């Protein structure tokens, strides 16, 4: 049973690192991933970033490299609008939580390791098929609507005392904000 909520967005490198850290700890079976868009204004398709935006993105990646040196991560060309990727993930998780969890993980890696545009339906379809889903069930006009799930995730995130990502929430409402070391995560998950 998933007792903790993880509010996360694919285009946040700290969310990627947190997700990988939770996988490494072997606790994802206790975590309910809730995709939320912390930057819904980003364009489709993903635009290349230059100037101060590119410098900020490079700085974020460098910070993740310092905080999680074991993690493969590359500076992507920009940040994608993640609405489609979050909706596809909600469908995958609803259909099959185990394979859906691997789909979510593959999307993080597709972006943060390979620089793929997660607003591109062909990228999402390819990853869905790699995880054993029929791509039409996960992405595109034939896919089941998940509007109610996405609204619930956003409402729950809005009700939390902090709207940043990554955000880990215990059943009692206690929050852990940001990328944390493994020992801090273990202590938080043990209820301390």
Secondary structure, DSSP 8 states (H G I E B T S, - for coil): ---EEEEE-TT-HHHHHHHHHHHHHT-GGGEEEEE--S-TT--SS-----HHHHHHHHHHHHHHHHH-TTS-----SS----HHHHHHHHHHHHH-HHHHHHHHHHHHHHHHTT---TT-HHHHHHHHHHTT--HHHHSSTTS---HHHHHHHHHHHHHSS---SSEEE-TTS-EEES---HHHHHHHHTT-
